[in-house]
Amino acid sequence: MKRAWLIALLVACGGAQATTTIRSPQDYEQVVVSVVDRVIEIFKDGGINCNMISGDLRALNGSQKVDAARMWRRDHPESNETIKKVISGRKAELEKVMGPASRQCEGPIKGLVTELTE
């Protein structure tokens, strides 16, 4: 029982970050989809708690996954279309979950979301 609890805590706290390796446009698209999913999750979980949302967005922005995506995009400029495609496909959902928090915490949140897409 104690071992199961420890594993649950490690999973809940994130544990060590898994290494993200992008070797193809398909890998890159999967990472972008994963990051967009995480942004949606952050806003759903955070409600209008500006500090919580900002902290989670900063953690995501500093993650190895986002760094790998930035490196791929730097070396493959055509991949910018992938970001646009993924975001436009989820635009309504993103606007819905981000709306309340972006009105409440306009400055820090918009800046962090912009950093994630740069």
PLY file of the C-alpha trace (Angstrom):
ply
format ascii 1.0
element vertex 118
property float x
property float y
property float z
element edge 117
property int vertex1
property int vertex2
end_header
0.00 0.00 0.00
2.79 2.44 0.90
4.53 1.74 -2.41
1.33 2.45 -4.36
0.92 5.74 -2.48
4.51 6.76 -3.26
4.02 5.97 -6.95
0.79 7.96 -6.96
2.58 10.93 -5.38
5.41 10.78 -7.91
2.96 10.66 -10.79
0.92 13.50 -9.32
4.01 15.64 -8.82
5.24 14.96 -12.31
8.34 12.99 -11.34
11.26 13.31 -13.74
10.48 14.71 -17.14
10.54 12.21 -19.95
12.93 13.11 -22.72
11.18 14.29 -25.86
12.94 13.49 -29.11
11.51 14.86 -32.32
12.69 13.03 -35.43
9.92 13.74 -37.91
7.14 16.21 -38.71
4.72 13.67 -37.23
6.66 13.64 -33.94
6.60 17.43 -33.93
2.85 17.51 -34.51
2.29 15.06 -31.65
4.31 17.31 -29.34
2.37 20.40 -30.43
-0.94 18.60 -29.83
0.33 17.50 -26.42
1.33 21.06 -25.48
-2.04 22.45 -26.60
-3.77 19.72 -24.58
-1.71 20.74 -21.55
-2.55 24.43 -21.99
-6.25 23.55 -22.09
-5.84 21.39 -18.99
-4.02 24.21 -17.16
-6.84 26.65 -17.81
-9.55 24.12 -16.94
-7.83 23.24 -13.65
-6.84 26.80 -12.75
-10.16 28.54 -13.27
-9.30 32.19 -12.67
-6.46 31.60 -10.22
-3.84 33.79 -11.90
-0.92 32.55 -9.78
-1.70 28.90 -10.37
-2.18 29.34 -14.11
0.96 31.49 -14.46
3.05 28.97 -12.52
1.78 26.05 -14.58
2.34 27.92 -17.85
5.88 28.87 -16.77
6.61 25.23 -15.93
5.30 24.12 -19.32
7.24 26.87 -21.06
10.45 25.69 -19.39
9.80 22.01 -20.07
12.06 19.79 -22.11
9.10 19.05 -24.41
8.65 22.71 -25.35
12.42 23.14 -25.73
12.52 20.17 -28.13
9.66 21.67 -30.15
11.43 25.03 -30.34
14.64 23.38 -31.52
12.74 21.46 -34.21
10.93 24.62 -35.34
14.20 26.54 -35.50
15.69 23.91 -37.81
12.44 23.39 -39.77
10.76 26.77 -40.37
8.00 25.10 -42.40
6.77 23.57 -39.14
5.16 26.90 -38.17
2.21 25.78 -40.28
1.77 22.81 -37.95
1.30 25.10 -34.96
-1.22 27.20 -36.85
-3.13 24.09 -37.96
-3.27 22.56 -34.47
-4.27 25.81 -32.77
-6.90 26.67 -35.38
-8.38 23.20 -34.96
-8.76 23.78 -31.21
-9.41 27.53 -31.31
-12.98 27.41 -29.98
-11.99 25.17 -27.08
-8.94 27.31 -26.28
-10.97 30.50 -26.29
-13.62 28.94 -24.07
-11.22 27.73 -21.37
-8.88 30.73 -21.56
-11.59 33.40 -21.64
-12.29 33.94 -17.92
-8.64 33.78 -16.85
-7.38 35.95 -19.70
-9.85 38.66 -18.69
-8.94 38.32 -14.99
-5.15 38.04 -15.39
-4.64 39.64 -18.75
-0.96 40.66 -18.69
0.93 37.65 -17.35
-1.26 35.01 -18.97
-1.21 36.47 -22.48
2.54 36.93 -22.28
3.11 33.33 -21.23
0.78 31.93 -23.90
2.57 34.05 -26.50
5.94 32.69 -25.32
4.65 29.14 -25.76
3.73 29.79 -29.37
6.95 31.59 -30.31
0 1
1 2
2 3
3 4
4 5
5 6
6 7
7 8
8 9
9 10
10 11
11 12
12 13
13 14
14 15
15 16
16 17
17 18
18 19
19 20
20 21
21 22
22 23
23 24
24 25
25 26
26 27
27 28
28 29
29 30
30 31
31 32
32 33
33 34
34 35
35 36
36 37
37 38
38 39
39 40
40 41
41 42
42 43
43 44
44 45
45 46
46 47
47 48
48 49
49 50
50 51
51 52
52 53
53 54
54 55
55 56
56 57
57 58
58 59
59 60
60 61
61 62
62 63
63 64
64 65
65 66
66 67
67 68
68 69
69 70
70 71
71 72
72 73
73 74
74 75
75 76
76 77
77 78
78 79
79 80
80 81
81 82
82 83
83 84
84 85
85 86
86 87
87 88
88 89
89 90
90 91
91 92
92 93
93 94
94 95
95 96
96 97
97 98
98 99
99 100
100 101
101 102
102 103
103 104
104 105
105 106
106 107
107 108
108 109
109 110
110 111
111 112
112 113
113 114
114 115
115 116
116 117
